[in-house]
Amino acid sequence: MMPILQRKRDYFYQIKQLILNMLDNITQSFESLCKVADDQQSLKPIDNAIRFMDQYYDCIQFVKQDYVTKEIRFKEKQNVKYRKHPSDINHIWASQDQILSCGQEVYLHQKQNKCIVIKNSTLPVYTGLILPDGRVLIGGEEKVVKVYQQFNNQYVEVTQLKGFSRAISTIVMSQNQHYFGVSSFDGRIALFHTQTLSKLGTWTNDLGSVYSISFSVDNQYVAAGSKKGIAIWEIKNDNDTITAELTQSLNTKKKVRSIAFSCKQKFLAATHKNDILLYHYYIDDFMIYQTLHHHNDIVNCVSFGQDILISGGDDSTLCFWSSSIKGYWMCYQVIYMNCCVNSIALNPQQTDLYCDCFDSIIHYNQI
């Protein structure tokens, strides 16, 4: 667990950088307004400059208060809550009272430390989720999505979803839970109906292998993090026929390992080597809002909570980001893990955070 002094040092380093940026902006803006005042022979631009500086003062005071609030609200409670896997964990998924962990083996962890083996495989499983009716979906190197259903306290494979030529990389539920998306390293993305498992549509990503997909909170867009950048489609539902129209293709020239839409505001977070690119979208226009710097190595995963963004990376850290500082996102807390953070998952209530590292253990933090 990270010492509290270390956490405060990191937080105030961010404050220092924010204040230095503010001072640069104040100096440049004040000099420009003074020049305007000389040209116009008026003191009004100087009054505007003073009000401009007052806004930054208010911002700094807000940061101080916000830090105190977060110190009270976010209490670290790191435990090894679930059993250790015999091999590395590739992905975890959290529901209200169950945790699905995928690796060479797939386990379903339930309350009272009860653990059910879904599958033992010679090929690794990269992703999985639990449908609202309890069926379990998993996918990986076998190039198909396998569907498991419980019978007599055992999970039995009941069907397979096919149509991919390479390994399955991601299975993600839409926000309204009406359908789920499946992506593959062959660049294909497919949409399936949650209840019937019927295929609603499929399309190919021109930016190469797909590593991660995410649905917007209004279920209007699906974004794919790919080998060469980000592709965004608008989902259209006409008379029970679902189609997807490519809205934007953003070539970041870097592998986008993880991508996530926010739960409230119209933000899209995408990993970009050591950084996180934060896009804001209006109608069908996605523009970079801010680049988030804090990780010292490759960022592997990003996930939005109700009011926060959480990221994990090869620098063995979990970073917590907040936008409460007048729209400016900054890292206010860091949790140091014992090795690289591979994936993260939040329960629906946004109170429990789970992450897997390369120590084959699911780590738990209460938010």
Secondary structure, 3 states (H helix, E strand, C coil): CCCHHHHHHHHHHHHHHHHHHHHHHHHHHHHHHHHHHHHHCCCHHHHHHHHHHHHHHHHHHHHHHHHHHHHHHCCCCCEECCCCCCCCEEEEEECCCCEEEEECEEEEECHHHCEEEEEECCCCEEEEEECCCCCEEEEECCCCEEEEEEECCEEEEEEEECCCCCCEEEEEECCCCCEEEEEECCCEEEEEECCCCCEEEEEECCCCCEEEEEECCCCCEEEEEECCEEEEEEEEEECCEEEEEEEEEEECCCCCCCEEECCCCCEEEEEECCEEEEEEEECCEEEEEEEECCCCCCEEEEEECCCEEEEEECCCEEEEEEEEECCEEEEEEEEECCCCEEEEEECCCCCEEEEEECCCCEEEEEC
